[in-house]
């Protein structure tokens, strides 16, 4: 599927199984999880996107970007 590259804003490709995002214009090549983190950190309007990846948010906050960085390290 065609998506907007988060680095160069040209056309990138998200594989149909959502495993990899690639852009031939700027050589972006990252997993979908890395793409989500990149977008959350670099595009302000999507800074809360990581909340969509928590198991259950009932009674809990999704945490900050720093919290998510610590969990993935």
VEXFIBA-130361 format. One record per residue: residue number from 1; residue in three letters; x, y, z of N, C-alpha, C in turn. Coordinates in steps of 0.02 Angstrom, whole numbers, always signed. Example, Ala and Ser with C-alpha at 12.3 -4.5 7.8 and 13.67 -1.06 7.14 Angstrom:
2
(1,"ala",(+660,-284,+390),(+615,-225,+390),(+660,-165,+390))
(2,"ser",(+642,-112,+354),(+684,-53,+357),(+645,+2,+394))
//
This chain:
73
(1,"unk",(+42,-58,+0),(+0,+0,+0),(+45,+62,+0))
(2,"unk",(+26,+112,-36),(+64,+174,-40),(+48,+218,+21))
(3,"unk",(+100,+244,+52),(+93,+290,+108),(+143,+347,+99))
(4,"unk",(+135,+399,+138),(+181,+456,+135),(+242,+440,+178))
(5,"unk",(+300,+446,+149),(+362,+433,+186),(+370,+485,+241))
(6,"unk",(+384,+463,+302),(+392,+510,+357),(+458,+549,+355))
(7,"unk",(+506,+526,+315),(+570,+561,+310),(+571,+612,+254))
(8,"unk",(+549,+592,+193),(+556,+637,+136),(+489,+661,+108))
(9,"unk",(+434,+635,+135),(+365,+655,+115),(+346,+632,+45))
(10,"unk",(+386,+590,+13),(+368,+562,-52),(+332,+496,-40))
(11,"unk",(+318,+460,-94),(+282,+397,-89),(+325,+341,-62))
(12,"unk",(+301,+307,-11),(+333,+248,+17),(+285,+189,+10))
(13,"unk",(+310,+130,+24),(+268,+70,+19),(+265,+36,+87))
(14,"unk",(+204,+22,+109),(+193,-19,+169),(+173,-87,+142))
(15,"unk",(+212,-139,+159),(+198,-206,+135),(+129,-228,+157))
(16,"unk",(+97,-271,+118),(+27,-291,+131),(+19,-327,+198))
(17,"unk",(+73,-357,+224),(+69,-390,+289),(+89,-344,+347))
(18,"unk",(+98,-279,+332),(+116,-228,+380),(+183,-243,+415))
(19,"unk",(+228,-276,+381),(+292,-294,+412),(+346,-242,+400))
(20,"unk",(+346,-208,+343),(+401,-164,+324),(+375,-102,+288))
(21,"unk",(+408,-46,+301),(+395,+16,+264),(+459,+32,+227))
(22,"unk",(+453,+44,+161),(+511,+59,+119),(+498,+120,+75))
(23,"unk",(+549,+162,+67),(+545,+218,+22),(+607,+217,-23))
(24,"unk",(+595,+212,-87),(+651,+210,-135),(+682,+279,-145))
(25,"unk",(+648,+331,-126),(+674,+399,-136),(+728,+418,-86))
(26,"unk",(+719,+397,-22),(+768,+415,+29),(+799,+353,+62))
(27,"unk",(+784,+294,+35),(+810,+230,+60),(+786,+213,+131))
(28,"unk",(+729,+238,+150),(+698,+219,+214),(+682,+144,+210))
(29,"unk",(+698,+107,+261),(+683,+36,+265),(+679,+18,+338))
(30,"unk",(+618,+11,+364),(+609,-4,+435),(+547,-47,+446))
(31,"unk",(+546,-80,+503),(+487,-119,+520),(+428,-72,+534))
(32,"unk",(+369,-100,+533),(+310,-59,+545),(+311,-31,+616))
(33,"unk",(+335,-70,+664),(+340,-46,+733),(+388,+14,+738))
(34,"unk",(+445,+9,+704),(+492,+65,+703),(+461,+126,+669))
(35,"unk",(+423,+114,+616),(+388,+168,+581),(+340,+204,+628))
(36,"unk",(+301,+166,+666),(+253,+196,+713),(+290,+239,+764))
(37,"unk",(+345,+214,+792),(+384,+253,+840),(+412,+316,+807))
(38,"unk",(+438,+309,+746),(+468,+366,+710),(+415,+420,+700))
(39,"unk",(+357,+400,+676),(+303,+448,+664),(+280,+481,+729))
(40,"unk",(+273,+441,+782),(+251,+468,+846),(+299,+519,+874))
(41,"unk",(+364,+509,+862),(+415,+555,+886),(+424,+617,+842))
(42,"unk",(+409,+611,+778),(+427,+663,+731),(+369,+701,+700))
(43,"unk",(+308,+677,+708),(+250,+711,+679),(+202,+726,+737))
(44,"unk",(+199,+789,+757),(+163,+809,+817),(+90,+785,+818))
(45,"unk",(+57,+789,+761),(-14,+770,+761),(-25,+695,+775))
(46,"unk",(+28,+655,+771),(+23,+584,+786),(+58,+564,+851))
(47,"unk",(+74,+611,+894),(+112,+596,+954),(+75,+550,+1002))
(48,"unk",(+9,+544,+996),(-29,+499,+1040),(-42,+431,+1008))
(49,"unk",(-12,+417,+952),(-25,+355,+914),(-5,+293,+954))
(50,"unk",(+44,+298,+997),(+67,+240,+1034),(+13,+213,+1080))
(51,"unk",(-35,+254,+1099),(-91,+231,+1140),(-131,+176,+1106))
(52,"unk",(-130,+175,+1040),(-166,+123,+1003),(-133,+54,+1009))
(53,"unk",(-73,+52,+1035),(-36,-10,+1039),(-31,-38,+1109))
(54,"unk",(-71,-13,+1155),(-73,-42,+1222),(-125,-97,+1223))
(55,"unk",(-116,-146,+1265),(-164,-201,+1268),(-232,-179,+1291))
(56,"unk",(-236,-151,+1350),(-299,-125,+1376),(-284,-58,+1408))
(57,"unk",(-322,-9,+1390),(-310,+58,+1418),(-360,+76,+1472))
(58,"unk",(-404,+30,+1488),(-454,+44,+1539),(-421,+57,+1606))
(59,"unk",(-431,+118,+1631),(-402,+137,+1696),(-328,+150,+1694))
(60,"unk",(-298,+151,+1635),(-226,+163,+1629),(-213,+215,+1575))
(61,"unk",(-155,+247,+1581),(-134,+292,+1527),(-87,+252,+1481))
(62,"unk",(-81,+276,+1421),(-37,+243,+1373),(+36,+257,+1386))
(63,"unk",(+50,+307,+1428),(+118,+325,+1443),(+144,+378,+1395))
(64,"unk",(+203,+400,+1410),(+235,+451,+1369),(+279,+418,+1317))
(65,"unk",(+304,+457,+1270),(+351,+430,+1220),(+413,+403,+1255))
(66,"unk",(+435,+437,+1308),(+494,+413,+1345),(+480,+344,+1376))
(67,"unk",(+419,+335,+1403),(+402,+270,+1432),(+405,+215,+1379))
(68,"unk",(+380,+230,+1320),(+380,+180,+1266),(+451,+165,+1244))
(69,"unk",(+494,+215,+1242),(+564,+204,+1223),(+598,+158,+1273))
(70,"unk",(+584,+167,+1337),(+615,+124,+1388),(+592,+52,+1381))
(71,"unk",(+527,+42,+1365),(+500,-25,+1359),(+529,-62,+1299))
(72,"unk",(+544,-27,+1246),(+567,-59,+1185),(+643,-69,+1185))
(73,"unk",(+677,-42,+1234),(+751,-49,+1235),(+772,-115,+1265))
//
